[in-house]
Amino acid sequence: MSRFFDLVSKPAREMAGFLPAQSESGASASSQSRLIKLDSNENPFGPSPRAVQAMQAAITAVNSYPDDHCADLRRKLAAHHDIPDEHVLVTAGSTGMLTLLCQTMLAPGLNAVTSELSFIVYGMAVHAAGAQLIEAPMREDGFHPAAVLDAINEDTRLVFLANPNNPTGTMIDAAAVDKFIAEVPGHVVVVLDEAYYDFATHFAALRKVEYSRATDYVQHDANVVVMRTFSKAHGLAGLRVGYGLGPAELLAYCARMRETFSVSSVAQAAAVAALDDLHHVQRIVANNAEQAQILSTGLTDLGYRVVPTSANFLYCDVGEDAFGFAERLRGEGVSVRPLGGWGAPSCIRVSIGTPEQNQVFLNAVRKIKTTS
Ligand SMILES: Cc1ncc(COP(=O)(O)O)c(C=O)c1O
């Protein structure tokens, strides 16, 4: 037995840990720079020039600790969402918020509920708190609200609703979320994970459906925490900045549990500037919707099943071992996510890139299909 096995906590012994995309795990910088990275739902155009400028200015002051309360960013977000400052908590990415909620609300003997085939970090954050994750069956490749409600019991404290869902890209509309929230019992907090909010809003407008009334729940002080991030449409994934909107009392408990100075001064400055650059976000979401169409058609024409997306990635059933499929794509210079670890062994998730990257991807798929 190893030296520390008996000394570490039960969750540390039992957890598997996060499996990064292959392109992030130890390959040399030169081989990575040649690889087209469509495996982590990042923004292929990078951050806003305004955010870059703000980061450059902030870098000269990194000898000082950051503002632990993230006051400027918090104030700006509160104004942006038309809610008081106390209903906003800035965290190190939205996974920072997720972890805090689990540390604050869960313990051994308690549980959280989500859907099967959803965001992989839910299980990690729940297990790290010593609690159990219950995964309800899904419907039509996405969340099935009634099944999630059925899975809730007296020991449930959190429900995670990824909307849109990662990795399937499916969205539940505002009326269905309203109904769901109204039916969740009072001892449970609903975590509305809207990491792909900007993409989903754009798709919903094109499709003439209503996506989210998330800030209404916060304004009405419902048992809901909305999570958003600067990692996706704003292109700041490497900085680690996100936030939660929710009941002031609950966020204050979460804030106590937060790691001190967890959001860097550079991240705070960049996020403040990124919020002002609506034009940048608009360009990103418009490219995404256009390219989603091109990629979906390309993959469908090649005979693969693609689920309509509301996010910046596609979920595609390649009808064979997805790990091998992804390996062959990697040989052609494109990295995608095989989803065996999520319980979908014949499916991949491919992030929507620039028009050029997507063409390289489609050509690579065509090539491996004809040579297999
Ligand atoms: C559904 C979902 N929630 C949250 C996140 C985490 O984002 P962040 O970078 O803010 O931690 C992701 C990232 O992929 C995601 O897919």
Ligand as a Chemical Component Dictionary entry (heavy atoms), coordinates in Angstrom:
data_LIG
# 
_chem_comp.id                   LIG 
_chem_comp.type                 NON-POLYMER 
_chem_comp.pdbx_formal_charge   0 
_chem_comp.three_letter_code    LIG 
# 
loop_
_chem_comp_atom.comp_id 
_chem_comp_atom.atom_id 
_chem_comp_atom.alt_atom_id 
_chem_comp_atom.type_symbol 
_chem_comp_atom.charge 
_chem_comp_atom.model_Cartn_x 
_chem_comp_atom.model_Cartn_y 
_chem_comp_atom.model_Cartn_z 
_chem_comp_atom.pdbx_ordinal 
LIG C1 C1 C 0 -21.860 23.313 -18.394 1  
LIG C2 C2 C 0 -20.594 23.976 -17.969 2  
LIG N1 N1 N 0 -20.569 24.638 -16.818 3  
LIG C3 C3 C 0 -19.470 25.249 -16.378 4  
LIG C4 C4 C 0 -18.303 25.216 -17.097 5  
LIG C5 C5 C 0 -17.078 25.780 -16.479 6  
LIG O1 O1 O 0 -16.616 26.916 -16.924 7  
LIG P1 P1 P 0 -15.506 27.746 -16.149 8  
LIG O2 O2 O 0 -14.387 27.847 -17.111 9  
LIG O3 O3 O 0 -16.169 29.048 -15.860 10 
LIG O4 O4 O 0 -15.115 27.070 -14.878 11 
LIG C6 C6 C 0 -18.265 24.549 -18.320 12 
LIG C7 C7 C 0 -17.012 24.466 -19.082 13 
LIG O5 O5 O 0 -16.800 23.740 -19.982 14 
LIG C8 C8 C 0 -19.442 23.904 -18.756 15 
LIG O6 O6 O 0 -19.458 23.217 -19.896 16 
# 
loop_
_chem_comp_bond.comp_id 
_chem_comp_bond.atom_id_1 
_chem_comp_bond.atom_id_2 
_chem_comp_bond.value_order 
_chem_comp_bond.pdbx_ordinal 
LIG C1 C2 SING 1  
LIG C2 N1 SING 2  
LIG C2 C8 DOUB 3  
LIG N1 C3 DOUB 4  
LIG C3 C4 SING 5  
LIG C4 C5 SING 6  
LIG C4 C6 DOUB 7  
LIG C5 O1 SING 8  
LIG O1 P1 SING 9  
LIG P1 O2 DOUB 10 
LIG P1 O3 SING 11 
LIG P1 O4 SING 12 
LIG C6 C7 SING 13 
LIG C6 C8 SING 14 
LIG C7 O5 DOUB 15 
LIG C8 O6 SING 16 
# 
